[in-house]
């Protein structure tokens, strides 16, 4: 790549086509809608997604949970701490290797999910309606493909 002096014009051109910028911008916008609608539950979208994954795949090691969320173990550990304090998740040592922590959903966590689900459906419908069904049908597989990109993927 030729070295170019960074100018305002060049920066604007880069932002216009930057996949990372636009993906994160879209993610923040969608997250704001979901967080606003989920506010009465006391759960953030990130927490609800985490609870849903744990519910579907319980028990999970933190590393496996991080992989499922396409996150890192440190971030997941920080995210689960308040959920453990609220009694929504339980962290226990693995019987095979006590250094490994297993995460399970508690009865309170399941109840919180059940209370949040109608609000999640409202948020989901609102965002889907705003995008239109054609875009949603194309967007979901595209987002899944993006989620499976890795830093070592070569194109």
C-alpha positions in Angstrom: 0.0 0.0 0.0 1.3 3.4 -0.9 2.1 5.7 2.0 -0.4 8.5 2.0 -0.6 11.5 4.2 -3.7 11.2 6.3 -6.1 13.9 5.4 -9.6 14.6 6.5 -10.8 13.6 3.0 -8.9 10.3 3.1 -10.1 9.5 6.6 -13.7 10.2 5.5 -13.3 7.9 2.5 -11.9 5.1 4.7 -14.8 5.5 7.2 -17.3 5.3 4.3 -16.1 1.8 3.3 -14.8 0.5 6.6 -16.5 -2.8 7.4 -15.5 -2.8 11.0 -16.7 0.8 11.6 -20.1 0.1 10.0 -20.5 -3.3 11.7 -19.8 -1.8 15.1 -22.0 1.2 14.4 -24.9 -1.1 13.4 -24.3 -3.3 16.5 -24.4 -0.3 18.8 -27.7 0.9 17.2 -29.4 -2.5 17.5 -28.0 -3.0 21.1 -29.5 0.4 22.1 -33.0 -0.7 20.9 -32.8 -4.0 22.7 -31.3 -2.4 25.9 -34.1 0.2 26.0 -36.8 -2.4 25.6 -35.2 -4.8 28.1 -34.6 -2.1 30.7 -37.5 -3.2 33.0 -35.8 -6.6 33.4 -32.6 -5.1 34.7 -30.7 -7.1 32.1 -28.6 -5.7 29.3 -28.6 -7.3 25.9 -25.2 -8.7 26.5 -26.3 -10.4 29.7 -29.5 -11.7 28.1 -27.6 -13.3 25.3 -25.2 -14.9 27.7 -28.0 -16.3 29.8 -29.6 -17.7 26.6 -26.4 -19.4 25.6 -25.9 -20.9 29.1 -29.6 -22.0 29.1 -29.1 -23.8 25.8 -25.8 -25.4 26.5 -25.5 -25.8 30.3 -23.2 -26.5 32.0 -20.4 -24.6 30.2 -16.8 -23.9 30.9 -16.0 -20.2 30.7 -13.8 -20.8 27.7 -16.6 -22.6 25.8 -19.0 -19.8 26.7 -16.5 -17.2 25.4 -16.2 -19.2 22.2 -19.9 -19.3 21.8 -20.1 -15.6 22.3 -17.1 -14.9 20.1 -15.5 -13.1 23.1 -12.6 -13.7 25.3 -12.6 -15.4 28.7 -11.7 -12.3 30.6 -14.6 -10.3 29.2 -17.0 -13.2 29.9 -15.7 -13.5 33.4 -16.4 -9.8 34.0 -19.9 -10.2 32.4 -20.9 -13.2 34.5 -19.8 -11.7 37.9 -22.9 -9.5 38.4 -25.1 -12.3 37.1 -23.6 -14.7 39.7 -24.1 -12.0 42.5 -27.8 -11.7 41.4 -28.2 -15.4 41.7 -28.9 -15.9 38.0 -25.8 -18.0 37.3 -23.9 -20.5 39.3 -20.2 -21.1 39.0 -18.9 -24.4 40.3 -15.6 -26.3 39.9 -15.6 -29.1 37.3 -15.5 -32.5 39.1 -12.8 -33.7 36.6 -10.6 -30.7 37.0 -11.3 -28.4 39.9 -9.3 -25.5 38.3 -12.0 -25.4 35.6 -15.2 -23.5 36.4 -18.5 -24.6 35.1 -21.4 -22.1 34.5 -25.0 -23.1 34.9 -28.3 -21.3 34.9 -30.1 -21.2 38.3 -33.9 -21.4 38.7 -33.8 -17.6 39.2 -31.9 -17.2 36.0 -34.4 -19.3 34.1 -37.2 -17.2 35.6 -35.4 -14.0 34.6 -35.1 -15.4 31.0 -38.8 -16.2 31.0 -39.7 -12.6 32.1 -37.3 -11.1 29.5 -38.4 -13.2 26.6 -41.6 -11.2 25.7 -39.6 -8.0 25.8 -36.8 -9.6 23.7 -39.5 -10.6 21.2 -40.8 -7.0 21.1 -37.3 -5.7 20.5 -36.6 -8.4 17.9 -39.9 -7.5 16.0 -39.2 -3.8 16.2 -35.7 -4.1 14.7 -36.9 -6.7 12.1 -39.7 -4.4 11.1 -37.4 -1.5 10.7 -35.1 -3.5 8.5 -37.7 -5.3 6.5 -38.1 -9.1 6.0 -36.0 -9.3 2.9 -33.0 -7.7 4.6 -33.4 -9.8 7.7 -33.5 -13.0 5.7 -30.2 -12.0 4.0 -28.6 -10.3 7.1 -28.8 -13.3 9.5 -26.7 -15.7 7.4 -24.3 -12.9 6.5 -23.9 -12.0 10.2 -23.3 -15.7 11.0 -20.6 -15.8 8.3 -19.0 -12.7 9.7 -19.0 -14.2 13.3 -17.0 -17.1 12.0 -14.2 -15.0 10.6 -11.0 -15.2 12.5 -7.9 -13.1 12.7 -5.9 -15.8 10.9 -8.4 -16.1 8.0 -6.8 -15.1 4.7 -8.8 -13.8 1.9 
